[in-house]
Amino acid sequence: MTTVQVRKFRDIGPVIKAVRESRALRQEDLAEQLAFSRDYLIDLEKGKGNLYITRLFRTLNELGITVTLTYGSSDGEATDGGA
């Protein structure tokens, strides 16, 4: 398993992309599974936040709350993820 500590929303995008790619999912396929546009997924992977996610992370940081992401491949094996 890979663990990444996230301090800002931009840190999440590379993790989303790495896990998607490790599972051999195309952006189009994942976006369709999640019922949103590929453009939105592209923005997520680039770390482009919106007003709500920006406010969420400002609040978390102000309160000293840490977000940690832990992930592995779909078969349960650890992945490098490039993050």
ChimeraX commands (.cxc) that place a marker at each C-alpha (Angstrom):
marker #1 position 0.00,0.00,0.00 radius 0.5
marker #1 position 1.08,3.54,-0.72 radius 0.5
marker #1 position 0.29,6.35,1.70 radius 0.5
marker #1 position 0.35,10.05,0.82 radius 0.5
marker #1 position -0.23,12.92,3.23 radius 0.5
marker #1 position -2.35,15.64,1.63 radius 0.5
marker #1 position -2.02,19.26,2.67 radius 0.5
marker #1 position -3.81,20.87,-0.26 radius 0.5
marker #1 position -6.27,19.73,-2.86 radius 0.5
marker #1 position -3.63,19.86,-5.61 radius 0.5
marker #1 position -1.91,16.91,-3.90 radius 0.5
marker #1 position -4.89,14.62,-4.58 radius 0.5
marker #1 position -4.91,14.91,-8.39 radius 0.5
marker #1 position -1.70,12.95,-9.02 radius 0.5
marker #1 position -2.94,10.17,-6.73 radius 0.5
marker #1 position -6.24,9.92,-8.61 radius 0.5
marker #1 position -4.36,9.76,-11.91 radius 0.5
marker #1 position -1.80,7.20,-10.69 radius 0.5
marker #1 position -4.45,4.86,-9.30 radius 0.5
marker #1 position -6.61,5.21,-12.42 radius 0.5
marker #1 position -3.65,4.40,-14.64 radius 0.5
marker #1 position -2.52,1.49,-12.44 radius 0.5
marker #1 position -5.95,-0.02,-13.00 radius 0.5
marker #1 position -5.69,0.56,-16.76 radius 0.5
marker #1 position -8.77,2.80,-16.74 radius 0.5
marker #1 position -9.17,5.49,-19.38 radius 0.5
marker #1 position -10.40,8.89,-18.24 radius 0.5
marker #1 position -13.50,8.46,-20.38 radius 0.5
marker #1 position -14.36,5.12,-18.76 radius 0.5
marker #1 position -13.88,6.30,-15.19 radius 0.5
marker #1 position -15.84,9.49,-15.80 radius 0.5
marker #1 position -18.68,7.46,-17.28 radius 0.5
marker #1 position -18.68,5.08,-14.28 radius 0.5
marker #1 position -18.87,8.08,-11.95 radius 0.5
marker #1 position -21.52,9.86,-14.06 radius 0.5
marker #1 position -19.58,13.03,-14.69 radius 0.5
marker #1 position -17.73,14.57,-17.60 radius 0.5
marker #1 position -14.22,13.69,-18.69 radius 0.5
marker #1 position -13.39,17.41,-18.43 radius 0.5
marker #1 position -14.24,17.31,-14.71 radius 0.5
marker #1 position -11.96,14.28,-14.23 radius 0.5
marker #1 position -9.17,16.06,-16.11 radius 0.5
marker #1 position -9.54,19.01,-13.73 radius 0.5
marker #1 position -9.44,16.66,-10.72 radius 0.5
marker #1 position -6.26,15.00,-11.96 radius 0.5
marker #1 position -4.67,18.41,-12.55 radius 0.5
marker #1 position -5.58,19.44,-9.01 radius 0.5
marker #1 position -7.97,22.18,-10.04 radius 0.5
marker #1 position -10.24,22.77,-7.10 radius 0.5
marker #1 position -13.56,24.51,-6.95 radius 0.5
marker #1 position -14.79,26.96,-4.34 radius 0.5
marker #1 position -16.10,24.26,-2.01 radius 0.5
marker #1 position -13.04,22.03,-2.04 radius 0.5
marker #1 position -10.79,25.08,-1.58 radius 0.5
marker #1 position -12.81,26.16,1.46 radius 0.5
marker #1 position -12.76,22.61,2.82 radius 0.5
marker #1 position -8.96,22.43,2.69 radius 0.5
marker #1 position -8.58,25.94,4.16 radius 0.5
marker #1 position -10.76,24.81,7.07 radius 0.5
marker #1 position -8.84,21.56,7.54 radius 0.5
marker #1 position -5.50,23.38,7.50 radius 0.5
marker #1 position -6.69,26.05,9.93 radius 0.5
marker #1 position -7.81,23.36,12.38 radius 0.5
marker #1 position -4.64,21.31,11.94 radius 0.5
marker #1 position -6.52,18.36,10.45 radius 0.5
marker #1 position -4.40,16.07,8.27 radius 0.5
marker #1 position -5.74,14.06,5.34 radius 0.5
marker #1 position -3.96,10.83,4.44 radius 0.5
marker #1 position -4.69,8.76,1.34 radius 0.5
marker #1 position -3.81,5.08,1.28 radius 0.5
marker #1 position -4.16,3.11,-1.91 radius 0.5
marker #1 position -3.07,0.02,-3.77 radius 0.5
marker #1 position -3.84,-1.70,-7.02 radius 0.5
marker #1 position -7.24,-3.25,-7.63 radius 0.5
marker #1 position -5.82,-6.69,-6.86 radius 0.5
marker #1 position -4.62,-5.54,-3.44 radius 0.5
marker #1 position -0.92,-5.29,-4.30 radius 0.5
marker #1 position 0.92,-2.10,-3.52 radius 0.5
marker #1 position 1.59,0.32,-6.35 radius 0.5
marker #1 position 4.31,2.89,-6.84 radius 0.5
marker #1 position 1.77,5.45,-8.07 radius 0.5
marker #1 position 4.41,8.02,-8.90 radius 0.5
marker #1 position 3.11,10.20,-6.06 radius 0.5
marker link #1:1,2 radius 0.2
marker link #1:2,3 radius 0.2
marker link #1:3,4 radius 0.2
marker link #1:4,5 radius 0.2
marker link #1:5,6 radius 0.2
marker link #1:6,7 radius 0.2
marker link #1:7,8 radius 0.2
marker link #1:8,9 radius 0.2
marker link #1:9,10 radius 0.2
marker link #1:10,11 radius 0.2
marker link #1:11,12 radius 0.2
marker link #1:12,13 radius 0.2
marker link #1:13,14 radius 0.2
marker link #1:14,15 radius 0.2
marker link #1:15,16 radius 0.2
marker link #1:16,17 radius 0.2
marker link #1:17,18 radius 0.2
marker link #1:18,19 radius 0.2
marker link #1:19,20 radius 0.2
marker link #1:20,21 radius 0.2
marker link #1:21,22 radius 0.2
marker link #1:22,23 radius 0.2
marker link #1:23,24 radius 0.2
marker link #1:24,25 radius 0.2
marker link #1:25,26 radius 0.2
marker link #1:26,27 radius 0.2
marker link #1:27,28 radius 0.2
marker link #1:28,29 radius 0.2
marker link #1:29,30 radius 0.2
marker link #1:30,31 radius 0.2
marker link #1:31,32 radius 0.2
marker link #1:32,33 radius 0.2
marker link #1:33,34 radius 0.2
marker link #1:34,35 radius 0.2
marker link #1:35,36 radius 0.2
marker link #1:36,37 radius 0.2
marker link #1:37,38 radius 0.2
marker link #1:38,39 radius 0.2
marker link #1:39,40 radius 0.2
marker link #1:40,41 radius 0.2
marker link #1:41,42 radius 0.2
marker link #1:42,43 radius 0.2
marker link #1:43,44 radius 0.2
marker link #1:44,45 radius 0.2
marker link #1:45,46 radius 0.2
marker link #1:46,47 radius 0.2
marker link #1:47,48 radius 0.2
marker link #1:48,49 radius 0.2
marker link #1:49,50 radius 0.2
marker link #1:50,51 radius 0.2
marker link #1:51,52 radius 0.2
marker link #1:52,53 radius 0.2
marker link #1:53,54 radius 0.2
marker link #1:54,55 radius 0.2
marker link #1:55,56 radius 0.2
marker link #1:56,57 radius 0.2
marker link #1:57,58 radius 0.2
marker link #1:58,59 radius 0.2
marker link #1:59,60 radius 0.2
marker link #1:60,61 radius 0.2
marker link #1:61,62 radius 0.2
marker link #1:62,63 radius 0.2
marker link #1:63,64 radius 0.2
marker link #1:64,65 radius 0.2
marker link #1:65,66 radius 0.2
marker link #1:66,67 radius 0.2
marker link #1:67,68 radius 0.2
marker link #1:68,69 radius 0.2
marker link #1:69,70 radius 0.2
marker link #1:70,71 radius 0.2
marker link #1:71,72 radius 0.2
marker link #1:72,73 radius 0.2
marker link #1:73,74 radius 0.2
marker link #1:74,75 radius 0.2
marker link #1:75,76 radius 0.2
marker link #1:76,77 radius 0.2
marker link #1:77,78 radius 0.2
marker link #1:78,79 radius 0.2
marker link #1:79,80 radius 0.2
marker link #1:80,81 radius 0.2
marker link #1:81,82 radius 0.2
marker link #1:82,83 radius 0.2
view
